[in-house]
């Protein structure tokens, strides 16, 4: 169990370290250049795959489209997080009421149960 956790942690560390070294988390101009370089380096392989696979594969989205999609979903995540934080006190109240009702229901059914007499 511990060995699996260490292996997984090492893989995650390696992936993050590699992405930092390649410039994924650098400035937007360097990241855009890296994205375009990856697209250009995949183009010959893409052509080979297109010849072998009879299905039309879509091209990689342009860097502007990818940037828009990432920004959109990032903003949606931020909005959802703040909405959850804003409503958290209400959620705690609802959860507390549900727990109280569940415990009260369990206790009332326990009190109503007929007593078992020893023979």
Helices and strands as residue ranges (DSSP letters): H 2-22, H 28-52, H 63-112
